[in-house]
Amino acid sequence: MSITTDFWTNRQMRCFLAITGHYYEKDGFNLKSHVLNFSTFGQQHKACDISKILLEKLIELNILEKVTNVTCDGARNIVPAIKDMDSNVKRLWCLAHRLHLMITNAFGF
């Protein structure tokens, strides 16, 4: 199972954490994606806090042992947070985020 995770802050400055799960059905052909968690995130955005809450949520959902990949942006706090979770979990860059960064840098936005 792979997951994606990201943070979002609304106009009232409330921060939210989203975790989405991605897996193939037993036939190996049908990809399924589901929002597994969407909750407020009141802690500081330090890597240790992010790692702790991600682990708690994955344990709550009983999927910690099933997660092999985490797709995320390249924020300074998320990269070490994923490393702290489990050495067997691979971190993948979010392609859409990387393209956005390249385009905004290229055009000076």
C-alpha positions as CSV (number, residue, x, y, z in Angstrom):
1,M,0.0,0.0,0.0
2,S,1.2,3.5,-0.8
3,I,0.0,6.7,0.9
4,T,0.2,10.4,0.1
5,T,0.2,13.0,2.8
6,D,0.0,16.8,2.8
7,F,-0.8,19.7,5.0
8,W,-3.2,22.5,4.3
9,T,-3.9,25.7,6.2
10,N,-7.2,27.5,5.8
11,R,-7.9,31.2,5.9
12,Q,-8.5,31.0,9.7
13,M,-4.9,29.6,10.0
14,R,-6.1,26.2,11.1
15,C,-3.8,23.4,9.8
16,F,-5.1,20.1,8.5
17,L,-3.4,16.8,7.7
18,A,-4.6,14.6,4.9
19,I,-3.6,11.0,4.3
20,T,-4.7,9.2,1.2
21,G,-4.3,5.4,0.7
22,H,-3.6,3.8,-2.7
23,Y,-3.6,0.1,-3.4
24,Y,-4.5,-2.4,-6.1
25,E,-7.4,-4.8,-5.7
26,K,-6.5,-8.5,-5.5
27,D,-6.8,-8.9,-9.3
28,G,-3.8,-6.5,-9.6
29,F,-5.5,-4.3,-12.2
30,N,-7.9,-2.0,-10.4
31,L,-6.2,0.9,-8.5
32,K,-8.2,2.2,-5.6
33,S,-7.6,5.4,-3.7
34,H,-9.3,6.5,-0.5
35,V,-9.0,9.4,1.9
36,L,-7.9,7.6,5.1
37,N,-7.6,10.6,7.4
38,F,-8.4,14.3,7.4
39,S,-7.8,15.9,10.7
40,T,-6.6,19.1,12.4
41,F,-3.0,19.4,13.1
42,G,-2.3,21.6,16.2
43,Q,1.3,20.7,16.8
44,Q,4.3,22.6,15.5
45,H,5.4,21.6,12.0
46,K,8.6,19.9,13.3
47,A,9.7,16.6,11.7
48,C,9.3,14.7,15.0
49,D,5.7,15.9,15.5
50,I,4.8,15.0,11.9
51,S,6.4,11.6,12.2
52,K,4.6,10.9,15.5
53,I,1.1,11.9,14.2
54,L,1.6,9.9,10.9
55,L,2.6,6.8,12.9
56,E,-0.4,7.3,15.3
57,K,-2.8,7.5,12.4
58,L,-1.4,4.5,10.5
59,I,-1.5,2.4,13.7
60,E,-5.1,3.6,14.3
61,L,-6.0,2.5,10.8
62,N,-4.1,-0.8,11.2
63,I,-2.1,-0.3,8.1
64,L,1.4,0.6,9.4
65,E,2.9,-2.7,8.3
66,K,1.3,-2.5,4.9
67,V,2.7,0.9,3.9
68,T,5.7,0.7,1.5
69,N,5.8,4.2,0.0
70,V,4.9,7.7,1.0
71,T,4.4,10.4,-1.6
72,C,4.8,13.9,-0.4
73,D,6.2,17.3,-1.2
74,G,9.8,18.2,-0.5
75,A,9.2,20.4,2.5
76,R,12.2,20.5,4.9
77,N,10.1,19.0,7.7
78,I,8.4,16.2,5.9
79,V,11.5,14.6,4.4
80,P,13.1,13.7,7.8
81,A,9.6,12.9,9.2
82,I,9.2,10.1,6.7
83,K,12.7,8.8,7.4
84,D,11.9,8.7,11.1
85,M,8.8,6.6,10.6
86,D,10.3,3.4,9.3
87,S,13.5,2.7,7.4
88,N,11.6,0.3,5.1
89,V,9.2,3.0,3.9
90,K,10.3,4.8,0.7
91,R,9.6,8.5,0.2
92,L,8.6,9.5,-3.3
93,W,8.5,13.1,-4.5
94,C,5.1,14.3,-5.6
95,L,5.4,14.9,-9.4
96,A,2.7,17.6,-9.5
97,H,4.4,19.5,-6.8
98,R,7.8,19.3,-8.5
99,L,6.3,20.4,-11.8
100,H,4.6,23.4,-10.1
101,L,8.0,24.4,-8.5
102,M,9.8,24.2,-11.9
103,I,7.1,26.2,-13.7
104,T,6.9,28.9,-11.1
105,N,10.7,29.2,-10.9
106,A,11.0,29.3,-14.7
107,F,8.4,32.1,-15.1
108,G,9.4,34.0,-11.9
109,F,6.0,33.7,-10.2
